[in-house]
Amino acid sequence: MPDPTVILMRIAVSQISSTTDPRSNLELVRDAVRRAEGARVVLLPEATMCRFGVPLGPVAEPLDGPWASAVHEIAASHDVVVVAGMFTPSGDRVTNTMLVTGPDLHVGYDKIHLFDAFGFQESRTVAPGSSPLVFELDGVTLGVATCYDIRFPELFRALADEGAAAVLVGASWGAGPGKKEQWELLVRARALDCTSWVVACGQAYPGDLGSSAPTGIGYSTVADPFGNVVLQLDDKPAVSVVEIDTEGAVEQARSVLPVLANRRLR
């Protein structure tokens, strides 16, 4: 039997600590793209536009607004796809959106599962999304998810059903006892659930801001389709490029561990 096809994709995991100023956070996006070392995708965290812990309504903009348009220009000028968290208007609340933008591409994924847990109530100010998102780049299908979504395996299986060889996760993980361990466990578990790569980029740990809001712990993690950790950062801002096999590794995992095919419940 011939070896599975190897199709490599370089993804920059850009762990930042965003501020409350969307304009200054654009500079973090520019710097991340400059440091991406030939990556095709530059993944930044949830809430790249503005960190949690402040009113989000005043900073929210539509996908065709100035902030998202500026990110698009950055991505297009470097011929990459940037995936970064922002907030879009939604009536008297906002939507927690992962912007996906680059040459000939400009879409958003609205976070489906809102973080109403550990004493925080995201749904008070954020409206939920309803539809999973996949997009195609260089013939490879990629899925998108956001932070608390990672606790829901059915979303990751749905993305795999839509062809996702890798799921890009932006997060601003809440700190607390056991939360780092849960983060790593969940990244690895979701990779096994959908036998896809999971590339999860979180906000760096900003120190104690005196807020209960989820502002990040760092430890961005990449897991292969067998749940092995192939990259993990520490808690500080950093950019690291990972090269993933989006064809052979996924094909191998789904051949020897056919959990998607063996499902009895949907």
C-alpha positions as CSV (number, residue, x, y, z in Angstrom):
1,M,0.0,0.0,0.0
2,P,1.5,3.4,-0.9
3,D,2.1,5.9,1.9
4,P,-0.7,8.5,2.4
5,T,-0.2,11.8,0.6
6,V,1.7,14.4,2.6
7,I,0.3,17.9,2.3
8,L,2.0,20.3,4.7
9,M,0.6,23.6,5.9
10,R,2.5,26.1,8.0
11,I,0.4,27.8,10.7
12,A,1.7,30.6,12.9
13,V,0.4,30.3,16.5
14,S,0.4,34.0,17.6
15,Q,-0.1,34.1,21.4
16,I,-0.6,37.8,22.4
17,S,-2.0,39.8,25.3
18,S,-4.4,42.2,23.8
19,T,-5.2,45.5,25.3
20,T,-8.5,47.5,25.6
21,D,-7.5,49.6,22.6
22,P,-8.4,48.1,19.2
23,R,-6.0,50.4,17.3
24,S,-3.0,49.3,19.4
25,N,-4.1,45.6,19.0
26,L,-3.9,46.1,15.2
27,E,-0.2,46.6,15.7
28,L,-0.1,43.2,17.5
29,V,-1.7,41.7,14.4
30,R,0.8,43.4,12.1
31,D,3.7,42.2,14.3
32,A,2.3,38.6,14.4
33,V,2.1,38.5,10.6
34,R,5.6,39.9,10.2
35,R,6.9,37.1,12.4
36,A,5.0,34.3,10.8
37,E,8.0,32.9,8.9
38,G,6.3,31.8,5.7
39,A,3.1,30.6,7.3
40,R,-0.1,30.4,5.2
41,V,-2.3,31.0,8.3
42,V,-1.7,33.3,11.2
43,L,-3.9,32.3,14.1
44,L,-4.5,34.8,16.9
45,P,-6.7,34.5,20.0
46,E,-10.2,35.2,20.8
47,A,-10.7,38.9,21.8
48,T,-7.7,40.1,19.8
49,M,-9.6,43.2,19.0
50,C,-10.2,44.0,22.7
51,R,-9.6,42.0,25.8
52,F,-12.5,40.9,28.0
53,G,-13.2,42.8,31.3
54,V,-14.4,46.0,29.7
55,P,-17.7,47.0,28.0
56,L,-17.6,45.4,24.5
57,G,-20.5,47.3,22.9
58,P,-18.5,50.5,22.3
59,V,-15.7,48.6,20.4
60,A,-17.9,46.2,18.3
61,E,-17.8,46.8,14.6
62,P,-19.3,44.9,11.6
63,L,-17.1,42.7,9.4
64,D,-16.9,45.5,6.8
65,G,-15.9,48.0,9.5
66,P,-12.6,49.7,9.9
67,W,-10.9,47.2,12.3
68,A,-11.7,44.1,10.3
69,S,-10.9,45.9,7.0
70,A,-7.5,46.8,8.4
71,V,-6.8,43.2,9.4
72,H,-7.9,42.2,5.8
73,E,-5.4,44.6,4.3
74,I,-2.6,43.3,6.6
75,A,-3.4,39.7,5.6
76,A,-3.8,40.4,1.9
77,S,-0.5,42.4,1.7
78,H,1.4,39.4,3.1
79,D,-0.6,36.8,1.1
80,V,-1.7,35.0,4.3
81,V,-5.0,34.2,6.0
82,V,-5.4,35.8,9.4
83,V,-7.8,34.3,12.0
84,A,-8.4,36.6,14.9
85,G,-11.1,37.3,17.5
86,M,-13.2,40.4,17.3
87,F,-16.7,41.6,18.4
88,T,-19.5,42.5,16.0
89,P,-22.8,44.3,16.9
90,S,-25.9,42.2,17.6
91,G,-28.8,44.3,18.8
92,D,-28.2,45.3,22.5
93,R,-25.4,42.7,22.8
94,V,-22.4,41.8,20.7
95,T,-21.3,38.7,18.9
96,N,-18.0,37.0,19.7
97,T,-16.6,36.6,16.2
98,M,-13.5,34.9,14.8
99,L,-12.6,36.9,11.7
100,V,-11.1,34.8,8.9
101,T,-9.6,37.1,6.3
102,G,-7.1,37.1,3.5
103,P,-6.8,37.4,-0.3
104,D,-10.3,36.6,-1.7
105,L,-11.6,35.6,1.8
106,H,-13.4,37.6,4.4
107,V,-15.8,35.8,6.7
108,G,-16.6,35.4,10.4
109,Y,-17.5,32.6,12.7
110,D,-19.8,33.6,15.6
111,K,-19.1,31.7,18.8
112,I,-21.9,29.1,19.4
113,H,-21.2,28.1,23.0
114,L,-21.1,31.0,25.4
115,F,-19.0,30.9,28.5
116,D,-21.7,30.8,31.2
117,A,-19.6,28.9,33.7
118,F,-17.2,29.3,36.6
119,G,-19.1,32.3,37.8
120,F,-18.9,34.2,34.5
121,Q,-21.9,34.9,32.3
122,E,-20.8,35.7,28.7
123,S,-24.4,35.5,27.5
124,R,-25.3,38.6,29.4
125,T,-23.5,40.8,26.9
126,V,-22.8,38.4,24.0
127,A,-25.3,36.8,21.6
128,P,-24.7,33.2,20.5
129,G,-23.9,32.1,16.9
130,S,-25.7,29.2,15.3
131,S,-23.7,27.9,12.4
132,P,-20.3,26.1,12.2
133,L,-17.8,27.5,9.8
134,V,-15.3,25.8,7.5
135,F,-13.2,27.4,4.8
136,E,-10.8,26.2,2.1
137,L,-7.2,27.2,1.7
138,D,-4.8,25.6,-0.8
139,G,-7.2,22.7,-1.3
140,V,-7.4,22.0,2.5
141,T,-10.6,22.4,4.5
142,L,-10.2,24.2,7.9
143,G,-12.7,24.6,10.7
144,V,-13.0,27.4,13.2
145,A,-14.0,27.3,16.9
146,T,-13.8,29.6,19.9
147,C,-12.7,29.0,23.5
148,Y,-15.6,27.4,25.4
149,D,-16.6,25.6,22.2
150,I,-13.8,23.2,22.9
151,R,-15.8,21.6,25.7
152,F,-18.4,20.4,23.1
153,P,-17.2,17.5,21.0
154,E,-20.2,17.5,18.8
155,L,-19.0,20.8,17.2
156,F,-15.7,19.3,16.3
157,R,-17.3,16.2,14.8
158,A,-19.6,18.4,12.8
159,L,-16.6,20.3,11.4
160,A,-14.9,17.0,10.5
161,D,-18.1,15.9,8.8
162,E,-17.8,19.1,6.7
163,G,-14.2,18.1,5.7
164,A,-12.1,19.9,8.3
165,A,-8.6,18.4,8.4
166,A,-7.7,20.9,11.1
167,V,-9.7,23.1,13.5
168,L,-8.3,26.5,14.4
169,V,-9.3,27.6,17.9
170,G,-9.0,31.1,19.3
171,A,-9.3,31.4,23.1
172,S,-9.1,33.7,26.0
173,W,-9.1,31.0,28.7
174,G,-10.2,31.8,32.2
175,A,-7.6,31.3,34.9
176,G,-8.2,29.2,38.0
177,P,-7.3,25.9,39.7
178,G,-6.9,23.1,37.2
179,K,-7.8,25.3,34.2
180,K,-4.4,24.8,32.4
181,E,-4.8,21.0,32.8
182,Q,-8.3,21.2,31.5
183,W,-7.2,23.3,28.5
184,E,-4.6,20.8,27.4
185,L,-6.8,17.8,28.1
186,L,-9.6,19.3,26.0
187,V,-7.4,20.2,23.0
188,R,-6.1,16.7,22.9
189,A,-9.5,15.1,23.4
190,R,-11.1,17.1,20.6
191,A,-8.3,16.1,18.3
192,L,-9.1,12.5,19.1
193,D,-12.9,13.0,18.8
194,C,-12.6,14.3,15.2
195,T,-9.3,12.7,14.2
196,S,-8.2,16.2,12.9
197,W,-5.5,18.5,13.9
198,V,-6.5,21.0,16.6
199,V,-4.5,24.2,16.6
200,A,-5.5,26.2,19.7
201,C,-4.2,29.7,20.3
202,G,-4.9,31.5,23.6
203,Q,-4.3,34.9,25.0
204,A,-1.1,35.1,27.0
205,Y,-1.4,35.5,30.7
206,P,-1.7,39.3,31.4
207,G,-1.1,39.1,35.1
208,D,-3.7,39.9,37.8
209,L,-6.0,42.5,36.3
210,G,-8.3,42.5,39.2
211,S,-11.2,41.1,37.1
212,S,-13.1,37.9,37.0
213,A,-13.2,38.1,33.2
214,P,-11.4,35.3,31.2
215,T,-8.3,37.2,30.1
216,G,-6.0,34.3,29.2
217,I,-3.5,31.8,30.7
218,G,-1.3,31.2,27.6
219,Y,-0.2,27.7,26.8
220,S,-1.4,27.7,23.2
221,T,-1.4,24.0,22.1
222,V,-1.3,22.1,18.9
223,A,-2.4,18.4,18.9
224,D,-2.2,16.0,16.0
225,P,-5.2,13.7,15.0
226,F,-4.0,11.1,17.5
227,G,-4.1,13.6,20.4
228,N,-0.3,14.0,20.6
229,V,0.9,17.5,21.6
230,V,3.3,18.7,18.9
231,L,3.6,22.3,20.2
232,Q,2.9,24.1,23.5
233,L,3.9,27.6,24.4
234,D,4.3,28.9,27.9
235,D,2.2,31.7,29.4
236,K,4.1,34.6,27.8
237,P,3.5,36.3,24.4
238,A,5.1,34.4,21.6
239,V,4.8,33.5,17.9
240,S,5.7,29.9,16.8
241,V,5.1,28.3,13.4
242,V,4.0,24.7,13.2
243,E,4.0,22.6,10.1
244,I,1.1,20.1,10.0
245,D,0.4,17.3,7.6
246,T,-3.2,18.0,6.7
247,E,-3.6,14.9,4.5
248,G,-1.5,11.9,5.4
249,A,-1.8,12.2,9.2
250,V,-5.5,12.7,9.1
251,E,-6.0,9.8,6.7
252,Q,-3.9,7.5,8.8
253,A,-5.7,8.5,12.0
254,R,-9.1,7.9,10.4
255,S,-8.0,4.6,9.0
256,V,-6.8,3.1,12.3
257,L,-9.1,5.0,14.6
258,P,-12.4,5.3,12.6
259,V,-14.4,6.9,15.4
260,L,-16.3,9.2,12.9
261,A,-17.3,6.2,10.8
262,N,-18.2,4.0,13.9
263,R,-20.5,6.5,15.5
264,R,-24.0,5.2,16.4
265,L,-25.4,8.5,17.8
266,R,-25.5,11.8,16.0
